[in-house]
């Protein structure tokens, strides 16, 4: 039996201008694909959720 149940999902949408030069778009894509960005985003989401005591039982995961 499952130990947890999904109660909510939040999605973050990242947009860039459609006329951004390809090389700049590629740099952004590489940054977003990098482990550093993902790890920092995960830490921020967890820190925010921990700042609400009523969410102490909530387990947060970040996936792509």
C-alpha positions as CSV (number, residue, x, y, z in Angstrom):
1,X,0.0,0.0,0.0
2,X,1.2,3.5,-0.8
3,X,2.8,5.5,2.1
4,X,1.8,8.9,0.7
5,X,-1.0,10.4,-1.4
6,X,-0.6,13.2,-3.9
7,X,-2.8,16.0,-2.5
8,X,-1.7,18.8,-4.9
9,X,0.7,19.6,-7.7
10,X,2.1,23.0,-8.7
11,X,3.7,23.7,-12.1
12,X,6.2,26.4,-12.8
13,X,6.3,27.7,-16.4
14,X,9.4,29.4,-17.6
15,X,9.1,31.6,-20.7
16,X,11.6,33.4,-22.9
17,X,10.9,36.0,-25.7
18,X,10.2,34.3,-29.0
19,X,12.7,36.7,-30.7
20,X,15.5,35.8,-28.3
21,X,18.6,34.8,-30.3
22,X,19.1,31.1,-30.6
23,X,22.4,31.2,-28.8
24,X,20.9,33.0,-25.8
25,X,18.0,30.5,-25.7
26,X,20.5,27.6,-25.7
27,X,22.4,29.1,-22.8
28,X,19.1,29.4,-20.9
29,X,18.2,25.8,-21.8
30,X,21.5,24.5,-20.6
31,X,21.2,26.4,-17.3
32,X,17.7,24.9,-16.7
33,X,18.9,21.4,-17.5
34,X,21.8,21.7,-15.1
35,X,22.0,20.0,-11.8
36,X,22.8,23.3,-10.0
37,X,19.5,24.9,-11.1
38,X,17.5,21.9,-10.2
39,X,19.1,21.5,-6.8
40,X,18.7,25.2,-5.9
41,X,15.0,25.1,-7.0
42,X,14.5,22.0,-4.9
43,X,16.0,23.6,-1.8
44,X,14.0,26.8,-2.2
45,X,10.7,24.8,-2.6
46,X,11.5,22.8,0.5
47,X,12.5,25.9,2.5
48,X,9.3,27.6,1.7
49,X,7.2,24.6,2.6
50,X,9.1,24.2,5.9
51,X,8.3,27.8,6.8
52,X,4.6,26.8,7.2
53,X,4.4,24.6,10.3
54,X,1.0,23.2,9.2
55,X,2.9,21.6,6.2
56,X,5.3,19.6,8.4
57,X,3.8,16.3,7.3
58,X,4.1,17.2,3.6
59,X,6.8,15.6,1.5
60,X,7.9,17.7,-1.5
61,X,9.5,16.3,-4.6
62,X,10.7,18.1,-7.8
63,X,10.7,16.4,-11.1
64,X,10.8,17.3,-14.8
